[in-house]
Each structure stands twice: as structure tokens, then as C-alpha cells.
Amino acid sequence: MFGFLKNKLKDAINKFSKKAEEEAEIEKPIRADEENPEMKKVRVAEESKGFLGLFKKKKTIEEEIKGSEVKTEGVGSEKEEAVKEESELKRPEEKGSFFSKLTEKITTKKISEEKFNELFEDLEMVLLENNVAVEVIDKIKEDLKVDLVNVPLKGKLNDLIKNSLKESLESVLRETKFDLINEIKNKQEKPYVIVFVGINGGGKTTTIAKLANLLIKNDLKCVLVAGDTFRAASIQQLEEYANNLKVKLIKHDYNSDPAAVAFDGVKYAKSHSLDVVLIDTAGRQHSNKNLMEEMKKIVKVVRPDLKIFVGESITGNDAIEQVREFNKAISIDSIILSKADIDEKGGTAISITYVSGKPILYIGTGQEYNNLEKFDKEKIIKTIF
């Protein structure tokens, strides 16, 4: 999973850091007082005052030494001490002084914004190739700018870039504290109704079966509803899943009103004290106005507790555009990404939550009923880096 992105991103970071090391500008050391004429006047005045004081003190010591020469005892030792003090005064210690700190010479490497923009182009291309949305790329670029542009570059540049990129992706991948199992169990008035939407072939029906399997494992009783009365063989596919999982399926004939089928499903769940209703719907392109209106009618009739968009991870920015359109139509609540196990690019998982503002609840990682994982952003970050 995300192998292509991982390798391409690693190469791009190495290339970025190598070029940045080569082209970073070396800041020339400049004395602080040379930049500020007023500061220079202060320094000269302070130094003059200091040397005048030293001259007076030296003269006093010389007079004391001359007067002490008439004594017969301890002359040598007193004279040696005086000479030693005079010697020290001739070489006043300036280390650590106020002005020495101001004029300390420091050489650092920095990257200008113009140079950064040039260097970022390669990284930008890698992100685009891996289906990362433009909005996310812009955020990554701004985050990297804060960490790298016109600041002293200390340590290995490769590590600085990788850590900055990692932090940016962590902020993009938003996790939710929403726990579906707990939400279902804590609902006072049963059943908990979930409607699944998405385009045809996006993995809705298989995802419904996976989620039903998860609910059963958590001691929750559910019913499946074949609300896709439009696509040939869709009812048979869901019926096969229902039989395998030993759960009830509510169905009507093809071309029946899907809202009526959904209503019957909720009614059946109430009469049989079931916990959850899982409603399949026809795959819709946002350009098909009739099907979109049909979907709105289902939502209006059953008033679901949760509206989940199911999209293929491998479709990249198409899935992001789809979730936008479905959100406009019915205001979806969350996302499940199917086929994440065969997604070598990973751009959809990285981008879809940031762009749509909707959390990813689960990701599909295979064709088996158990292949449904709770979304974990730390696992995604670890996989990429």
C-alpha cells in the first residue's frame, strides 16, 4: 500500500535536500556596529573610557612600585605582584563582553523564497503524480516555507525536510473520535439507519457486507436493504452477501421506488428490534440529475443517522470531486475508502478528508469480509515514511 508514493517521495526529498545544500546562500558575517553607525559611536566611546581608566590605574601602580623600592623586606614579592597586575592590565580580557557578543562572527546557510519555489517544483510534481490534491500541495508548500525559507539551516537538510513534510501530512490527515459501534449501541431509539452513496463500481455493496460482518462481531443485529433497483444484478449481489452472513435482506423488484424499499427496511428493523439498517443505493454520477434526486428522496424518507460516501482509493482526485458533489446534494457525514490495499499512490487517502472536511471511518483492504480497517493516520504516516 502506497509503495509508489513512498519511493517517489523519498527520491524527491533526497533531490530537494541535495539541491538546497548546493544552492543555499551563505550569510556573510557582519559586525553589528558596522550595520549601525550609532552603535559604532557608543562602542568607540566605551572603549576610550576603558583605556583611559586603564592608563590611570597603571600610573598609580607604577608610583606604588617606585615607593616600595625603599623597603628592605618583601620588596621582590610586592614588585612581582605589581608587575603581574600591570601585565594583566595591558591585556584586558574582552571575551564575553557586550560588544564582543554583538560582533561574534556566525556563518549560516539559508534558502531564499525564490530558490525554495524553484526547488519545490520537483516535489510538487511527485505529489501531483500520486493523486495529492492541489489544496493539500499548497498547504505542504506553505508549511515547508515556514521551516526552510530564510531560517538558519542546522543539521542534516534531508532530515529537516522529511520532518517538516511529516508534520504537514499529520495535520492534513484528520482523525475523528467518532466510534460507529459505540454510537449504534448508545442510540436510545432503534434502529440506527445508515445510507451508503457513491458512484457505480465504487465498492458500496461489498463495503456494506464488510460493515455488516463487523457489526455482527460486535453483537449487533442488522438488516440489509437493496435500494439499488437500477443496476442489473445489484440485488442478487447483495442477496448473496446477506445469505453468507445469515442476515435478512429487504428487496423489491427492479425499477421499484428505492425510497419505498428503504422505508420497508426501516419498518422491518423496528418490528424485529434490530439494531442497524444498512441501505444500498444506486451508483450515481453527479451529472445524472434524476438519480441524484432519487437519492435525496431516500434521505428525506428514512432520515438516516449516518450518510457514508464510499469511494475507490485508486481513483485519486476523481473520488475527491465525487465526494464534493455528493456532499452538496445530501451533506454526507463520513467516508469509507475501498481498495486501499492496491492503492500504490495514496493521494486520495491523504487529500480527501482535508478537502471535504469529512472524516474517513474505515478503509477496505481486500475482498474478504474481514478486510475492513478503522482509519489510522499514524499507520498511514508510518507507511509513507
N, C-alpha and C positions, 0 to 999 in steps of 0.2 A: 504494500500500500504506500503510495506517494513516493515510490522509488525514483522515478524520473525527476520529480521536483527536488528531492534530496540531493541527487548527484549534480544536477544543473545549478542548484543554489550554492552548493559547495564550491563548484568551479567559478561561479560568478563572484563569490566573496573573496576567493583567492586572487582573482584577477583584479578586483576592485582594490584590495589592500596593497597588492604589488604596485599598481599604477600610482596609488596615492602616496606610497612610500617614495617612489621615484620623483613625483611631481609636487610633493608638498613643499611649500615655501619655508625657508629657514629665516626666522626672525632675527635681524641683526641686533646685537646688544647696544643699547644707548644709555648713557648716563642720564639719570633723572634730571640733574641740574642743567644739562645741555638742552633738554627739551623746554625748560622753563627758566628764562633769564632772571626772574625774581628769585627763584630758588638758588641760582648761582651767586647772587649778591649776598644772600643770607649765609651760604657756605663760606664765602671769602671772609665775611665779617667774623664769623665764628672761628675760622682758622687763625685769623690775625689776632684776635683776642687771646686765643690759646697760646700762640707763640710768644706774645708779649708777657703773659703770665709766666711762661717757662723761663724767659730771659731774666725776669726779676728774681725768680726763685733761684736761678743759677748764680746770680750775682751775690745774693745773700749767703749761699753755701760757700762760695769762694772766700768771702770775708770771714766766715766762721772757721774755715780751714786755716786761713792765714793767721788768725788769732790763736788758734790751738797749737801752733808750732812752738810757742814759748814754753809749753808744759813739758815736763820730763817723763811723766808716766802716761802710758796708753796712747802716746802720740800716733804710733803706727796703726793701731786698730781704728782710732777715730778717723784718721786720714783715709784709711782704706774704705771705711763705710761711706764717707763723704764722696770719695771718688766714684764709688759704686753707684750712689744715688744720682750723681751728676751724669754718669754714663747712661743710666736708665732714662733720665730726662731728655737726653739727646736723641733717644729713640722712643718717642711716645707711642704707646700701643693704640692703634686705630681699629683693630679688629673688633667687630661687633658694635661699632659706634653707629649713631643715627645716619650719618651721611654715607658710611661705607655700605650699609644695608640698602640705601637708596640707589647706589651706583653699582650694586652687585651685578656681575655680568651673567646673564642667563640666555642660553641658546635653545630655542624650541622649534618644533616643526608644526606648521598649521596648513589647513586646506581652505582656500578661499571658496566662496559660494559659487563663483563661476566655474572653478575647477571641479567642485563637487558635482555640479549639474552635468558636466561632461562625463565624469566617472560613473555617475548613476545610470547612464543610458544603457549600459550592458546589463546591469542588474534589473532594470525596468523591462528589458526585452525578455529576460528569463521569466520574470513574474507574469508577463502577458502570455507567453507561450504555455504557461502552466495554469491558465484559466483564472488567474487572480484578477478580481475586478479593478477597474480604474480607480474607484474611490478608495480601495484598500491600498493600492500602489501609492496614491497621493499621500495617504496617512503615513505609510512606511517612509516615504521620502522626507516628509517633514520631521518625523521622529529622528531619522538619521542625521538630518541637518543640525538639530539641536545638539546631538552628541559629537558631531565631527567637524562642523564648519566654524572656523576662526577660534578654535579652542586648542590649547596645548595637547598634542598627541603623545600621551605617555603609555608605555608598554607596547605589546605587540598589536599592530593595527588590525591584523586579521581577527584577533580576539575581540577587539573593541567593536568592529563592525558586526561580528556574529552575535555578540551580547546585545547590542543595540537592536538588531533585527529581531532577535528572540523576544526582547521586551515589547517591541512593537506588535509582534504577532500575538503575544499573550493578551495585549489589550484589545486586539481585534476579535479574537476568539472569545466571545462572551458565553459564559456558562450560566445556567439557570438553576435556582434552588427548587424549582418545581419538580415534585416527585409524583408521577402519574399514579402509581399504585396506592400511595397514601391518600391522594386526592379522591380516588374512587372509594376507598374504604371509609373515608371520613364524610362522604356526602350523606346527608340525612335522608333525603328523599330519592330512592332508587327509581329507575336505573340511571347510570352515568352514560350519557349519549356522546358518541364520537363520530364525526363525519370526516371521511378521507377524500381529498380532492387532489387533482393533478392531471397532467396530460396523458393521453393514451400511451401505454407502454412504459410508463414511469415506475412501475413496480407497486402500485397501490394494492392490488388483490393479494399478491404474495406477502406484502408487508402486513396486511390485515391478519392473515393466517399466522404470521410470526408473533404479532402482538397478542392474538387470541391464545396462543400457546404460552406466552409469558403470563397472561392473566390467570390461566388455569393453574400454572405452577404456583401462583400466589393465592390459591384457594378462592378465586373469583369466578362466578358463573356468568357466561356471556352468550349472546346470540349474534349471528352474522346476518346481515341484510344485503340482498343482491339488488342494490339500487342502480346498477348499470344495466339498464334494459335496452341499451342502444347497440352495444358491441356484440357481434356474433361470438358465441361460446363463452362469454364472460360469466354467465350464470352457472354453466357446467363447471368451470374452473373453480369458482368459489364453493360450489356444492361438493366437489371432490375434497377440498381442504376441510370443509365442515365435517364430512364423513370421517376423514382421517383423525380429526381432533375430537370427534364424538360430541359435537355441539349442534344446536338447532340452526337451520338456515330458513329465513323468510324470503320467499321469492314470488314473483308474478310472471306472467308471460312477457315475451319480448315486445317492445314498443308500448308497454304499460307506463302509466304515470309513475315515475320514480319517487315522487313525493308521497304518493299513496302507499308504495311499498315500504318506505321509511317509516311512515305513520304506523303501519301494521306491525313493524318490527318493535317499535317502542311500546305499543299496546300489548304485544305478546310478552315482552320483558316484564312489564308491570304486573300482568296477570299471573306470571310464573315466578315472581320475586327474584328475578335475575339482577345481577349487579351492573352489567355493561351491555350496551348495544353498539356494535361496530358496523357502520354503514358504508358500503362501497358505492361509488358514483362513476358515471361515465367519464372517460378521458376527454378533456376539453382543451381545445386551442382557444386562447383568449380572443381570437378573431371570430369565433363561432358564437354569435350573439344569442341564438336560440338555446344552445346548451348552457351558456353562462346564466341565462335567465332561469333555466330549469334548476340549476344548482342553487340559485338564490331562493327558489321556491322551496326546495328541500330544507334549507336552513330555516326559513320562515315557519315551516310547518312543525318541525321537530325541536326547534330551539336547542341545538346541541350544547353540551358543556364544553366541548373542545372541537376545534376545526383544524385538522392537520393537513398540511401540504406534503405530499410525497413526491420527491424528485430524484432523478438519477444523478449521482455524484459525477459521473463521467461526462455529463453534458455541459459542464462548465458554466459559462456566462448565460447560456440558454436557460438553465434552471433558475438563475438569479432573476432574469427577466420574467420568467413564468411566475415566480413567487410574488413579484411585484404586482402583476396583473390580477392574480387570484386574491391578493390582499386588498386591492382596490374594490373588487367585487363583493367579497364576503368578510373581509377583515379576519384573516387566518390567525390562529393562536400560536402555532408551533410547526416545526419541520422535522421530517424524517428523511434522511438521505439513503437511498438504496444503492447497491452495487459499489460501496466504498472499498470493498476488498480488491476490485480490479481497477480502481482509480489510481493511476500512476502519477497524476499531476497534482491533485489535492487542492486546486484553486477554488473549487466550489465550497468545500468544507471550510476553507479559510475565509471566504468572502460573504457567503450567503446570509449569515447572521448579522454581520456588520452593516450590510447594505439594506437588508429588510427590517432589521430591528427585532426579528423573531428568533427565539431560541431553537437550537437543534436538540430534540429529545433523544433520538436514537439514530444509529447508523446500521444499515444492513451490510453484513459481511459474508454473505454466501447464500446458497439456495435452501439450506436446511431450516427447519422451524426454529432451531436454537440460535440461528445466526442473526441475532438482533442484539446490538450492544448499546448500552447507555452512552451518550456522548460524553467524552472526557477530553477536555482541551489539553491537559498535561500529557496525555498519551499522544495526541496529535503533534504537539511541540517536540516531544521526545523522538517521535518517528521521523520528523523532518530534520532534526539536528543530531 
